[in-house]
Amino acid sequence: MNKMLSLPLIILGLLMLPTTDFSAEKTQVERVEAVGYRFVDQPGKLSLKIPTLDFLKKGDAGAILIDDESDTDADFYYWESISGGSIKPIRILFDLGSDSELTCICLFRGRHFSDKKGKALIRLLGMSGDDKSGELSVFKAVVWDQAEKNELVLETGLSVCRYVELEIYLFRESGGFQISEVSFTGIKLQSGAETSLSLRDRPWVDCYGQYKRERWNSKIYSDAEIRELGKKDLLSNSKLPELPYPHDRYGGLDGTGKAFGLTGTGFFRVQKVNGKWWFITPEGNLFFALGMDGVLVKGRSMFMDKYSDAYTNSCTMKEESYYFNNVKTKYGKSFLEDWLRVSLFRVRSWNFNTLGKWSNEIAWHKGKSVLPIPYTFVLRLDKFVPMIPNRGSGNPVPDVFSQDITKKVRNAVEAQINEKGSRNDPWLLGYMVSNEEPFNWRLVRDILALDGRNWPVKRRFVDWFNEKYGAGWRKAAKRWGVLAHSPQELLSPVNLKKRPSNRVKKEMESFVGLMAGRYFEIVSQELRRADPNHLYLGNSMGGNCEESWRAYGRFVDVASIDNYSPVLNSKLFDRLAGWIDRPILVAEHGLTAAGRGLSGWGRVFANGTERAEIYAKYIKDLASYPYMVGNFYYIYRDHEIAGKDGHFLKNWAFGFVDVTDQVDQAMARAAREVHGMIYEIRKP
């Protein structure tokens, strides 16, 4: 075992890049630590002591340089734990030097670690030294709550293993997490020549967009496998799926219109029936919307083509992605039509009854000829009106006090409605305008940084500030953390000198509510002018500012919101419903499972089965609330491992479908069952 005294330990982040590319990312590293370690040599036991490895803190990002106290340092890699709601796995890879028999692995937290909220999902992977694939197999996934126990014992069940990897997903609510020691027991070294395989030097994504360092049952290894899947999918999706309950043409519960004295208008509308809000179909029946977001094969540019030479310039379409190329291989010359039919049939077979956000780009016209299904249409304003520069508050918000803002919104709305020809389409559920605009106190921080000479919203803010505080403006400015010697100085760009108190946030939100009221009034007015037939579904509101929500409720038909809580946040929704007398639609809700090189959001589940169980419970709970009218699942397919929209930190495992266009059967079964009984749960 003396040989092990200099064994390499490598900490690998999810975003491990090839050596030639990593230098470009070093600017993102916020903190660097040198962590020393040593092995403890005992009979049948190998321990790694890491006395300072308490770096796993919520919000931390940085890098670890591991020094094994020998002549050779391990490599230097970027990692990130939790950023916002995004959860990136942290990987600790142990190279035992040669194949060994292991009985179990024990993880210990430090005795003096004060944070009692550490909680994480731990996955154990392994691979023998003579396995030339470089793919580690998953052996176990467990949750370690450090508030309950200081150690975690993982019985490996491994017969022979050279490489052992721990994959750590912090829970979002985790305050901190520490590993002070990792011990291997039952080690029996195997004889034989050592392999020259080095995992860290291997590519991390293959030519199909799959994670190379992990093995799973449905992984694809050849074009022939993909083509065979295409044949099976075309055959199994050749017949139009039917919803499992009596329904009208649009998916509404048949007979409920007559039972409750409802009338059809030829378009979707909303109405409260016996104390519960409902969509009403064009034929006049009750409808609870179960939508799938992002049913599209191209658009939103989910590609990182440069990471694979095999796919550089391999496609004549403007936008390329691993998923797109896999679909082309799968279906051949008629891939767009075949993919569209299979995808829409899949969605219907899972008993979804609506296409949610970002599905209309490809599915709208062709979708009606293949499988008519209600859909939503997201209108954009950012290309038509001046947007306030974002400093971390969220998506950009229009300057609602800018010159000709009403005319510009009118032009934006009319142009997009005319382009799609949606004005008289009975299949359109309604319009959303923009997405997740953050009408909360953080918006004021962005406004303060503007120059009043160029931004009308800044001038209106200064007027409001003076009107609100009058002679006491100086005390108010100090309370806010704004450095200004006169009201006019507020017109210049200023920054908050401290984080606002709850009182100051409430004061800021008074102005935000003023902005929100003007914004929703203009959009509602111009949307109804351009298309009086369809519903205004809001903007998937970002945040829960009371002033903004009250304004929201005055002008929208349906108050949409994005919420990713795995368990229905009843306190939040009850509070929102108390501010507005409008129905609420969850326009984005998704769950992520660990593995395959992808990241999680909010909470990462150990596997697809656990994720499916949580989804089914969530839908049952949501449908029972009287003010809810639907839920849209985000998103049809996983993000690509290299990232979404050119942002390689956004590679989340939300999808019902993976990068090779294969279905997560656990999610499909759960959705089919719970959606099929939606009106039994909802009880008209």
C-alpha positions as CSV (number, residue, x, y, z in Angstrom):
1,M,0.0,0.0,0.0
2,N,3.0,2.3,0.0
3,K,2.3,2.8,-3.6
4,M,-0.9,4.6,-2.7
5,L,0.8,7.3,-0.7
6,S,1.0,9.4,-3.9
7,L,-2.2,8.3,-5.5
8,P,-3.9,11.2,-7.4
9,L,-7.1,12.8,-6.2
10,I,-8.9,14.9,-8.8
11,I,-11.8,17.2,-8.1
12,L,-13.8,17.6,-11.2
13,G,-16.7,20.1,-11.7
14,L,-19.5,19.3,-14.1
15,L,-18.2,21.9,-16.5
16,M,-14.8,20.2,-16.9
17,L,-13.5,21.5,-20.2
18,P,-10.7,20.2,-22.5
19,T,-7.3,21.5,-21.4
20,T,-7.0,23.8,-24.4
21,D,-10.4,25.5,-23.6
22,F,-10.1,25.8,-19.9
23,S,-7.9,28.9,-19.8
24,A,-10.7,31.0,-21.2
25,E,-12.8,30.1,-18.2
26,K,-10.3,31.0,-15.4
27,T,-11.7,34.5,-15.3
28,Q,-14.9,33.0,-13.7
29,V,-13.0,31.6,-10.8
30,E,-13.8,33.6,-7.6
31,R,-11.8,31.7,-5.0
32,V,-8.9,29.4,-5.0
33,E,-7.7,27.1,-2.2
34,A,-4.8,24.8,-1.9
35,V,-6.0,21.7,0.0
36,G,-3.4,19.3,1.3
37,Y,-4.2,15.6,2.0
38,R,-2.6,12.5,3.2
39,F,-3.5,8.8,3.2
40,V,-3.7,6.8,6.4
41,D,-2.2,3.3,6.0
42,Q,-4.1,0.8,8.1
43,P,-4.8,-2.9,7.4
44,G,-7.7,-3.1,5.0
45,K,-8.4,0.6,5.2
46,L,-7.4,3.6,3.1
47,S,-8.4,7.0,4.4
48,L,-8.2,10.4,2.8
49,K,-8.0,13.2,5.3
50,I,-9.0,16.6,4.1
51,P,-9.0,18.9,7.1
52,T,-10.0,22.1,5.2
53,L,-12.6,20.8,2.7
54,D,-15.6,22.7,3.9
55,F,-15.8,24.7,0.7
56,L,-19.3,23.5,-0.3
57,K,-21.3,26.5,0.6
58,K,-24.5,27.8,-0.9
59,G,-23.7,30.4,-3.5
60,D,-20.0,29.6,-3.6
61,A,-18.2,29.3,-6.8
62,G,-14.5,28.8,-7.2
63,A,-11.8,26.2,-7.7
64,I,-9.8,23.7,-5.7
65,L,-6.2,22.9,-6.3
66,I,-5.4,19.5,-4.8
67,D,-1.9,18.9,-3.6
68,D,-1.0,15.3,-2.7
69,E,2.2,16.4,-0.9
70,S,4.2,14.7,-3.6
71,D,6.1,16.1,-6.6
72,T,3.0,16.2,-8.8
73,D,0.0,18.4,-8.2
74,A,-3.4,17.3,-9.4
75,D,-5.2,19.4,-12.1
76,F,-7.0,22.6,-11.5
77,Y,-10.7,22.6,-12.4
78,Y,-13.6,25.1,-12.2
79,W,-16.6,24.1,-10.2
80,E,-19.8,25.7,-9.0
81,S,-22.2,24.5,-6.3
82,I,-25.4,26.5,-6.3
83,S,-26.0,29.6,-8.3
84,G,-29.5,31.0,-7.9
85,G,-31.6,27.8,-8.3
86,S,-29.1,26.0,-10.5
87,I,-27.3,23.0,-8.8
88,K,-24.1,21.9,-10.4
89,P,-22.7,18.5,-9.2
90,I,-19.3,18.5,-7.6
91,R,-17.3,15.4,-8.5
92,I,-14.5,13.9,-6.5
93,L,-12.7,11.2,-8.5
94,F,-10.4,8.7,-6.7
95,D,-7.8,6.8,-8.8
96,L,-6.7,3.8,-6.7
97,G,-3.8,3.1,-9.0
98,S,-4.9,-0.4,-9.9
99,D,-8.0,-2.6,-9.5
100,S,-9.1,-3.2,-6.0
101,E,-11.9,-5.0,-4.2
102,L,-13.9,-2.5,-2.0
103,T,-16.4,-3.3,0.7
104,C,-17.7,0.2,1.5
105,I,-16.8,3.9,1.4
106,C,-17.3,6.1,4.5
107,L,-17.7,9.9,4.3
108,F,-17.2,12.0,7.4
109,R,-17.9,15.6,8.2
110,G,-15.7,17.6,10.6
111,R,-16.5,17.5,14.3
112,H,-16.2,21.2,14.6
113,F,-18.2,22.2,11.6
114,S,-20.8,24.6,12.9
115,D,-23.3,24.6,10.1
116,K,-26.1,22.1,10.9
117,K,-28.1,22.5,7.6
118,G,-25.8,20.6,5.3
119,K,-27.8,18.3,3.0
120,A,-26.9,16.8,-0.4
121,L,-27.7,13.9,-2.8
122,I,-24.6,11.7,-3.0
123,R,-24.1,9.4,-6.0
124,L,-21.5,6.7,-6.1
125,L,-20.0,5.6,-9.4
126,G,-17.2,3.2,-10.3
127,M,-15.2,1.6,-13.0
128,S,-12.5,-1.1,-13.3
129,G,-9.1,-0.2,-14.7
130,D,-9.4,-2.5,-17.7
131,D,-12.6,-0.9,-18.9
132,K,-11.5,1.0,-21.9
133,S,-14.8,2.8,-22.4
134,G,-14.1,5.4,-19.7
135,E,-17.7,5.2,-18.5
136,L,-18.4,4.9,-14.8
137,S,-21.5,3.0,-13.7
138,V,-23.9,4.3,-11.0
139,F,-24.0,2.0,-8.0
140,K,-25.9,4.0,-5.4
141,A,-27.6,7.3,-4.8
142,V,-28.5,8.5,-1.2
143,V,-29.4,11.7,0.6
144,W,-26.9,12.8,3.3
145,D,-28.5,15.1,5.9
146,Q,-25.6,16.3,8.0
147,A,-28.0,17.6,10.6
148,E,-28.9,14.1,11.4
149,K,-25.6,12.2,11.1
150,N,-21.9,13.0,10.9
151,E,-21.0,10.2,8.7
152,L,-22.4,8.4,5.6
153,V,-21.6,4.7,4.9
154,L,-21.9,3.6,1.3
155,E,-21.8,-0.1,0.8
156,T,-20.2,-0.3,-2.6
157,G,-21.1,-3.8,-3.9
158,L,-18.2,-3.4,-6.2
159,S,-16.2,-6.5,-6.9
160,V,-13.3,-4.8,-8.8
161,C,-12.8,-1.1,-9.1
162,R,-9.9,1.2,-9.8
163,Y,-11.8,4.5,-10.3
164,V,-14.4,5.6,-7.7
165,E,-16.3,8.9,-8.1
166,L,-18.5,10.7,-5.6
167,E,-21.0,13.1,-7.2
168,I,-22.5,15.7,-4.9
169,Y,-25.6,17.7,-5.5
170,L,-26.3,20.2,-2.7
171,F,-29.9,20.8,-1.7
172,R,-31.0,24.4,-2.4
173,E,-31.8,24.9,1.2
174,S,-28.5,23.6,2.3
175,G,-26.6,26.1,4.4
176,G,-23.2,24.5,4.1
177,F,-21.7,21.1,3.5
178,Q,-18.4,19.6,4.6
179,I,-16.4,16.4,3.9
180,S,-13.4,16.1,6.2
181,E,-12.5,12.5,5.5
182,V,-13.2,9.7,2.9
183,S,-12.3,6.1,3.9
184,F,-12.2,3.0,1.8
185,T,-12.5,-0.3,3.7
186,G,-12.1,-3.9,2.6
187,I,-9.4,-3.0,0.0
188,K,-7.8,-6.0,-1.7
189,L,-5.4,-5.0,-4.5
190,Q,-5.6,-7.1,-7.7
191,S,-2.5,-8.2,-9.6
192,G,-2.0,-7.3,-13.2
193,A,-0.5,-4.6,-15.4
194,E,-1.6,-1.1,-14.8
195,T,-3.7,0.7,-17.5
196,S,-2.6,3.9,-19.1
197,L,-6.2,5.2,-19.2
198,S,-6.5,8.7,-17.8
199,L,-10.2,9.7,-17.3
200,R,-9.4,13.4,-17.0
201,D,-7.9,13.5,-20.5
202,R,-10.9,11.9,-22.2
203,P,-13.6,14.1,-24.0
204,W,-16.6,14.7,-21.7
205,V,-19.3,14.7,-24.4
206,D,-19.6,12.2,-27.3
207,C,-20.7,12.8,-30.9
208,Y,-24.4,12.3,-29.8
209,G,-24.2,14.9,-27.1
210,Q,-24.1,12.3,-24.3
211,Y,-21.9,12.5,-21.2
212,K,-18.9,10.2,-21.9
213,R,-17.9,9.5,-18.2
214,E,-21.1,7.7,-17.2
215,R,-22.9,4.5,-18.4
216,W,-26.7,4.0,-18.4
217,N,-29.0,1.5,-20.0
218,S,-30.4,3.6,-22.9
219,K,-27.1,5.2,-23.9
220,I,-26.5,5.3,-27.7
221,Y,-23.3,4.2,-29.3
222,S,-24.1,4.1,-33.1
223,D,-26.2,5.7,-35.8
224,A,-27.7,2.3,-36.4
225,E,-29.2,2.3,-32.9
226,I,-30.7,5.8,-33.5
227,R,-32.2,4.7,-36.8
228,E,-33.8,1.7,-35.2
229,L,-35.3,3.8,-32.6
230,G,-36.8,6.0,-35.3
231,K,-38.5,3.1,-36.9
232,K,-40.0,2.0,-33.6
233,D,-41.2,5.5,-32.7
234,L,-42.9,6.0,-36.1
235,L,-44.6,2.6,-35.8
236,S,-45.8,3.2,-32.2
237,N,-47.0,6.7,-32.9
238,S,-48.9,5.9,-36.1
239,K,-52.4,6.2,-34.4
240,L,-53.8,9.3,-33.0
241,P,-53.9,9.0,-29.1
242,E,-57.2,9.8,-27.4
243,L,-57.7,11.5,-24.1
244,P,-59.0,9.0,-21.5
245,Y,-62.1,10.9,-20.6
246,P,-65.1,12.1,-22.7
247,H,-64.0,15.4,-24.3
248,D,-65.1,17.9,-26.9
249,R,-63.0,18.8,-29.9
250,Y,-60.6,21.0,-27.8
251,G,-60.1,18.6,-24.9
252,G,-62.7,20.1,-22.6
253,L,-64.7,17.7,-20.4
254,D,-67.7,16.9,-22.5
255,G,-71.2,17.6,-21.1
256,T,-70.0,20.1,-18.5
257,G,-71.2,23.1,-20.5
258,K,-74.8,21.8,-20.5
259,A,-74.5,20.7,-16.9
260,F,-73.4,24.1,-15.7
261,G,-75.3,26.3,-18.2
262,L,-72.1,27.5,-19.9
263,T,-72.0,28.9,-23.4
264,G,-69.3,28.6,-26.1
265,T,-68.0,31.8,-27.8
266,G,-65.9,30.1,-30.4
267,F,-62.7,31.0,-28.4
268,F,-61.2,30.1,-25.0
269,R,-62.3,32.2,-22.1
270,V,-62.3,31.9,-18.2
271,Q,-65.1,31.7,-15.8
272,K,-65.6,30.9,-12.1
273,V,-68.0,27.9,-11.7
274,N,-69.2,26.8,-8.3
275,G,-66.3,28.7,-6.6
276,K,-63.6,27.3,-8.9
277,W,-61.9,29.0,-11.8
278,W,-61.8,27.2,-15.2
279,F,-60.8,27.7,-18.8
280,I,-64.0,27.3,-21.0
281,T,-63.4,25.8,-24.4
282,P,-64.7,27.4,-27.6
283,E,-67.6,24.8,-27.4
284,G,-68.4,25.8,-23.8
285,N,-67.0,23.0,-21.7
286,L,-64.7,23.0,-18.6
287,F,-61.0,22.8,-19.4
288,F,-58.0,22.4,-17.1
289,A,-54.8,23.1,-19.0
290,L,-52.0,20.6,-18.8
291,G,-49.3,22.0,-21.1
292,M,-45.8,21.0,-22.3
293,D,-43.4,23.8,-22.8
294,G,-40.7,23.9,-25.5
295,V,-42.0,21.3,-28.0
296,L,-39.6,22.3,-30.8
297,V,-36.6,20.8,-32.6
298,K,-34.9,24.1,-33.5
299,G,-35.1,27.6,-32.2
300,R,-33.8,29.0,-28.8
301,S,-30.4,27.9,-30.1
302,M,-29.7,25.0,-27.7
303,F,-26.3,24.1,-29.1
304,M,-22.6,24.2,-28.3
305,D,-21.4,22.8,-31.6
306,K,-17.8,23.7,-31.0
307,Y,-17.4,21.0,-28.4
308,S,-17.6,18.3,-31.0
309,D,-15.6,18.3,-34.3
310,A,-17.8,15.5,-35.6
311,Y,-20.7,18.0,-35.9
312,T,-18.9,21.1,-37.1
313,N,-20.7,22.3,-40.2
314,S,-22.4,18.9,-40.5
315,C,-25.9,20.4,-41.1
316,T,-27.2,22.9,-43.6
317,M,-29.7,24.4,-41.2
318,K,-28.7,27.6,-39.6
319,E,-29.0,26.4,-36.1
320,E,-27.4,23.2,-35.1
321,S,-27.6,21.1,-32.0
322,Y,-26.7,17.5,-30.9
323,Y,-30.5,16.9,-30.5
324,F,-31.2,18.3,-34.0
325,N,-28.5,16.2,-35.6
326,N,-29.7,13.1,-33.7
327,V,-33.3,13.7,-35.0
328,K,-31.9,14.0,-38.5
329,T,-30.2,10.7,-38.2
330,K,-33.2,9.1,-36.6
331,Y,-35.8,10.0,-39.2
332,G,-33.9,10.7,-42.4
333,K,-35.1,13.0,-45.2
334,S,-38.5,13.7,-43.7
335,F,-37.1,14.3,-40.2
336,L,-39.0,17.5,-39.4
337,E,-42.4,16.1,-40.3
338,D,-41.7,12.8,-38.7
339,W,-40.3,14.4,-35.5
340,L,-43.3,16.7,-35.3
341,R,-45.8,13.9,-35.6
342,V,-44.0,11.7,-33.1
343,S,-43.5,14.6,-30.6
344,L,-47.1,15.7,-30.7
345,F,-48.4,12.2,-30.5
346,R,-46.2,11.6,-27.5
347,V,-47.4,14.7,-25.8
348,R,-51.0,13.6,-26.3
349,S,-50.3,10.0,-25.2
350,W,-49.0,11.4,-21.9
351,N,-52.4,13.1,-21.6
352,F,-51.1,16.7,-22.0
353,N,-53.9,18.7,-23.6
354,T,-52.0,22.0,-24.4
355,L,-48.8,23.2,-26.0
356,G,-47.2,25.6,-23.5
357,K,-44.7,28.3,-24.0
358,W,-42.2,28.3,-26.9
359,S,-44.0,25.5,-28.8
360,N,-45.6,27.5,-31.5
361,E,-42.4,28.3,-33.5
362,I,-42.6,24.9,-35.4
363,A,-45.7,23.3,-34.2
364,W,-48.3,26.0,-34.8
365,H,-49.3,25.6,-38.5
366,K,-48.1,22.0,-39.1
367,G,-49.4,21.0,-35.7
368,K,-52.9,21.7,-36.7
369,S,-52.7,19.4,-39.7
370,V,-51.1,16.6,-37.7
371,L,-52.8,16.8,-34.4
372,P,-54.9,19.8,-33.5
373,I,-54.2,20.8,-29.9
374,P,-54.7,24.1,-28.0
375,Y,-51.5,26.2,-27.8
376,T,-50.1,29.4,-26.3
377,F,-48.3,32.2,-28.1
378,V,-45.6,34.2,-26.4
379,L,-45.2,37.8,-27.8
380,R,-41.9,39.6,-27.5
381,L,-41.4,43.3,-26.8
382,D,-37.6,43.5,-26.5
383,K,-37.0,44.1,-30.2
384,F,-39.6,46.9,-30.4
385,V,-39.4,49.0,-27.2
386,P,-36.5,50.4,-25.1
387,M,-35.5,48.0,-22.3
388,I,-34.0,48.9,-19.0
389,P,-30.4,47.4,-18.8
390,N,-30.3,44.5,-16.5
391,R,-27.9,44.4,-13.5
392,G,-28.9,41.0,-12.2
393,S,-32.6,41.7,-11.4
394,G,-33.9,39.2,-14.1
395,N,-35.2,39.6,-17.6
396,P,-35.2,43.2,-19.0
397,V,-38.3,45.4,-18.4
398,P,-39.5,48.1,-20.8
399,D,-39.1,51.7,-20.0
400,V,-42.9,52.3,-19.7
401,F,-42.4,56.1,-19.5
402,S,-40.4,56.3,-22.7
403,Q,-41.7,58.4,-25.6
404,D,-44.4,56.7,-27.8
405,I,-44.3,53.6,-25.6
406,T,-48.0,52.8,-26.4
407,K,-47.5,53.1,-30.1
408,K,-44.4,50.9,-30.0
409,V,-46.2,48.2,-28.0
410,R,-49.1,48.4,-30.5
411,N,-46.7,47.9,-33.4
412,A,-45.0,45.0,-31.6
413,V,-48.3,43.2,-30.8
414,E,-49.9,43.7,-34.2
415,A,-46.8,42.7,-36.2
416,Q,-46.5,39.3,-34.4
417,I,-50.2,38.5,-34.4
418,N,-50.4,39.4,-38.1
419,E,-47.4,37.3,-38.9
420,K,-48.9,34.2,-37.2
421,G,-52.4,34.8,-38.3
422,S,-53.7,33.8,-34.9
423,R,-56.4,36.4,-34.5
424,N,-59.3,34.1,-35.5
425,D,-57.8,30.8,-34.5
426,P,-60.1,28.9,-32.0
427,W,-57.2,26.6,-31.0
428,L,-55.2,29.5,-29.4
429,L,-55.6,29.3,-25.6
430,G,-54.2,32.9,-25.2
431,Y,-51.2,35.2,-25.4
432,M,-48.4,35.7,-23.0
433,V,-46.4,38.9,-23.5
434,S,-42.7,38.7,-22.6
435,N,-41.4,36.4,-19.8
436,E,-40.6,36.6,-16.1
437,E,-40.2,40.4,-16.0
438,P,-39.0,41.1,-12.4
439,F,-41.5,43.7,-11.1
440,N,-39.9,43.7,-7.6
441,W,-37.5,45.9,-5.6
442,R,-34.4,44.8,-7.6
443,L,-35.8,46.7,-10.6
444,V,-35.3,50.0,-8.7
445,R,-31.6,49.1,-8.3
446,D,-31.4,48.9,-12.1
447,I,-33.2,52.2,-12.5
448,L,-30.9,54.0,-10.0
449,A,-27.9,53.1,-12.1
450,L,-29.4,54.9,-15.2
451,D,-28.6,58.4,-16.4
452,G,-31.7,60.5,-16.2
453,R,-30.6,62.5,-19.2
454,N,-31.2,59.4,-21.4
455,W,-33.9,57.5,-19.5
456,P,-37.4,58.8,-18.9
457,V,-38.0,56.1,-16.3
458,K,-35.2,57.6,-14.2
459,R,-36.7,61.1,-14.5
460,R,-40.1,59.7,-13.4
461,F,-38.5,57.9,-10.5
462,V,-36.8,61.1,-9.2
463,D,-40.1,63.0,-9.4
464,W,-41.8,60.2,-7.5
465,F,-39.0,60.1,-4.9
466,N,-39.4,63.9,-4.3
467,E,-43.2,63.7,-4.2
468,K,-43.1,60.8,-1.8
469,Y,-40.6,62.1,0.7
470,G,-40.7,65.9,0.2
471,A,-38.5,67.7,2.7
472,G,-37.5,64.4,4.2
473,W,-35.8,63.2,1.0
474,R,-32.3,63.3,2.5
475,K,-33.2,61.0,5.4
476,A,-34.9,58.7,2.9
477,A,-31.9,58.6,0.6
478,K,-29.7,57.8,3.6
479,R,-32.1,55.0,4.7
480,W,-32.0,53.6,1.1
481,G,-28.2,53.7,1.0
482,V,-28.1,56.3,-1.8
483,L,-25.4,59.0,-1.7
484,A,-26.8,62.3,-3.0
485,H,-26.5,65.9,-1.8
486,S,-29.6,67.2,-3.7
487,P,-32.6,65.7,-5.4
488,Q,-31.1,66.6,-8.8
489,E,-28.1,64.4,-8.1
490,L,-30.4,61.4,-8.1
491,L,-30.7,62.0,-11.9
492,S,-27.1,60.9,-12.2
493,P,-26.2,57.2,-12.1
494,V,-26.1,56.1,-8.5
495,N,-25.5,52.7,-6.7
496,L,-27.0,51.4,-3.5
497,K,-24.3,51.4,-0.8
498,K,-26.0,48.7,1.2
499,R,-28.5,45.9,0.9
500,P,-32.0,47.4,1.4
501,S,-33.9,46.6,4.6
502,N,-37.4,45.1,4.4
503,R,-38.8,48.6,5.0
504,V,-36.9,50.1,2.1
505,K,-37.8,47.2,-0.1
506,K,-41.5,47.9,0.5
507,E,-40.9,51.6,-0.3
508,M,-39.1,50.6,-3.5
509,E,-41.9,48.3,-4.5
510,S,-44.3,51.3,-4.3
511,F,-42.6,52.7,-7.4
512,V,-42.4,49.2,-9.0
513,G,-46.1,48.8,-8.5
514,L,-46.6,52.1,-10.3
515,M,-44.5,50.9,-13.2
516,A,-46.3,47.5,-13.3
517,G,-49.7,49.2,-13.4
518,R,-48.7,51.3,-16.4
519,Y,-47.1,48.3,-18.1
520,F,-49.9,45.9,-17.8
521,E,-52.5,48.5,-18.7
522,I,-50.7,49.4,-22.0
523,V,-50.1,45.8,-23.0
524,S,-53.7,44.8,-22.1
525,Q,-55.1,47.7,-24.0
526,E,-53.0,47.1,-27.2
527,L,-53.5,43.3,-27.1
528,R,-57.2,43.6,-26.9
529,R,-57.1,46.2,-29.7
530,A,-55.2,43.8,-31.9
531,D,-57.1,40.7,-31.0
532,P,-60.3,41.0,-29.0
533,N,-61.0,37.3,-29.3
534,H,-58.3,35.8,-27.1
535,L,-57.1,35.8,-23.5
536,Y,-54.3,37.8,-22.0
537,L,-52.3,35.2,-20.0
538,G,-49.9,37.7,-18.4
539,N,-46.1,37.5,-18.5
540,S,-45.2,34.5,-16.2
541,M,-44.6,37.1,-13.5
542,G,-41.2,37.2,-11.8
543,G,-41.4,37.7,-8.1
544,N,-44.2,38.1,-5.6
545,C,-44.3,41.9,-5.0
546,E,-47.8,42.8,-3.6
547,E,-48.0,46.1,-5.4
548,S,-47.1,44.5,-8.8
549,W,-49.5,41.6,-8.3
550,R,-52.4,43.8,-7.5
551,A,-51.7,45.7,-10.7
552,Y,-51.3,42.4,-12.6
553,G,-54.7,41.3,-11.4
554,R,-56.4,44.4,-12.7
555,F,-55.4,43.9,-16.3
556,V,-54.8,40.2,-17.1
557,D,-57.4,37.5,-17.8
558,V,-55.2,34.8,-16.3
559,A,-52.2,35.5,-13.9
560,S,-49.4,33.3,-15.1
561,I,-46.4,32.6,-12.9
562,D,-43.3,30.4,-13.1
563,N,-42.6,28.3,-10.1
564,Y,-40.3,25.3,-9.7
565,S,-41.0,24.2,-6.2
566,P,-41.2,20.4,-6.2
567,V,-43.9,20.6,-3.6
568,L,-46.8,22.9,-4.2
569,N,-46.1,26.2,-2.4
570,S,-49.6,26.7,-1.0
571,K,-48.7,29.6,1.2
572,L,-47.3,31.6,-1.7
573,F,-50.3,30.8,-4.0
574,D,-52.8,31.5,-1.3
575,R,-51.2,34.9,-0.7
576,L,-51.2,35.7,-4.4
577,A,-54.8,34.7,-4.8
578,G,-55.7,36.9,-1.9
579,W,-54.3,39.9,-3.8
580,I,-56.1,39.3,-7.1
581,D,-59.5,37.9,-8.1
582,R,-58.1,36.2,-11.2
583,P,-57.3,32.6,-12.1
584,I,-53.7,31.5,-11.8
585,L,-51.7,29.4,-14.3
586,V,-48.3,27.9,-13.5
587,A,-46.6,28.5,-16.9
588,E,-43.3,26.8,-16.0
589,H,-42.8,24.0,-13.5
590,G,-40.1,21.3,-13.9
591,L,-38.2,18.7,-11.9
592,T,-34.6,17.5,-12.5
593,A,-33.0,14.1,-11.9
594,A,-29.3,13.5,-11.2
595,G,-26.9,12.0,-13.7
596,R,-25.8,11.9,-17.4
597,G,-23.6,14.9,-16.9
598,L,-26.5,17.3,-16.6
599,S,-27.3,19.8,-13.8
600,G,-30.3,20.3,-11.6
601,W,-32.5,23.1,-10.5
602,G,-34.0,23.8,-7.1
603,R,-33.9,20.1,-6.0
604,V,-32.2,17.2,-7.7
605,F,-33.9,13.8,-7.5
606,A,-31.9,10.6,-7.3
607,N,-33.5,9.0,-10.4
608,G,-36.4,9.3,-12.9
609,T,-38.7,7.2,-10.7
610,E,-38.4,9.5,-7.7
611,R,-38.9,12.5,-10.0
612,A,-42.0,11.0,-11.5
613,E,-43.6,10.3,-8.1
614,I,-43.0,13.9,-7.0
615,Y,-44.5,15.2,-10.2
616,A,-47.7,13.1,-9.8
617,K,-48.2,14.4,-6.3
618,Y,-47.6,18.0,-7.4
619,I,-50.3,17.8,-10.1
620,K,-52.8,16.3,-7.7
621,D,-52.2,19.0,-5.1
622,L,-52.2,21.8,-7.7
623,A,-55.5,20.7,-9.3
624,S,-57.3,20.7,-6.0
625,Y,-56.9,24.5,-5.5
626,P,-59.9,26.5,-6.7
627,Y,-58.0,29.4,-8.3
628,M,-55.7,27.2,-10.4
629,V,-56.6,26.7,-14.1
630,G,-53.5,24.7,-15.3
631,N,-49.9,23.8,-15.2
632,F,-47.3,23.8,-18.0
633,Y,-44.3,21.5,-17.6
634,Y,-40.8,22.8,-18.4
635,I,-39.6,21.3,-20.7
636,Y,-40.1,18.7,-23.4
637,R,-36.5,17.7,-23.8
638,D,-33.4,18.0,-21.7
639,H,-31.1,21.0,-22.2
640,E,-27.9,20.0,-24.1
641,I,-25.0,19.0,-21.9
642,A,-23.0,21.9,-23.3
643,G,-25.7,24.4,-22.3
644,K,-28.8,26.4,-23.4
645,D,-28.7,29.5,-25.5
646,G,-24.9,29.5,-25.6
647,H,-24.9,29.7,-21.8
648,F,-23.1,26.5,-20.7
649,L,-24.0,26.9,-17.1
650,K,-27.7,26.2,-18.1
651,N,-27.6,22.4,-18.8
652,W,-30.5,21.2,-16.8
653,A,-32.1,17.7,-16.8
654,F,-35.8,18.8,-16.9
655,G,-36.9,16.9,-20.0
656,F,-39.3,14.0,-20.7
657,V,-37.0,13.4,-23.6
658,D,-33.2,13.2,-23.7
659,V,-30.6,14.5,-26.2
660,T,-31.0,11.3,-28.3
661,D,-34.8,11.7,-28.4
662,Q,-35.5,8.9,-26.0
663,V,-38.4,9.1,-23.5
664,D,-38.1,9.0,-19.7
665,Q,-40.6,6.2,-19.3
666,A,-41.1,6.8,-15.6
667,M,-42.2,10.4,-16.2
668,A,-44.3,9.3,-19.2
669,R,-46.2,6.8,-17.1
670,A,-46.7,9.2,-14.2
671,A,-48.0,11.9,-16.4
672,R,-50.3,9.6,-18.3
673,E,-51.8,8.4,-15.1
674,V,-52.2,11.6,-13.2
675,H,-53.3,13.7,-16.2
676,G,-55.8,11.0,-17.2
677,M,-57.6,11.4,-13.8
678,I,-57.4,15.2,-13.8
679,Y,-61.2,15.8,-13.7
680,E,-61.6,13.2,-11.0
681,I,-59.1,15.2,-8.9
682,R,-60.5,18.6,-9.9
683,K,-64.1,17.5,-9.4
684,P,-66.2,20.1,-11.4
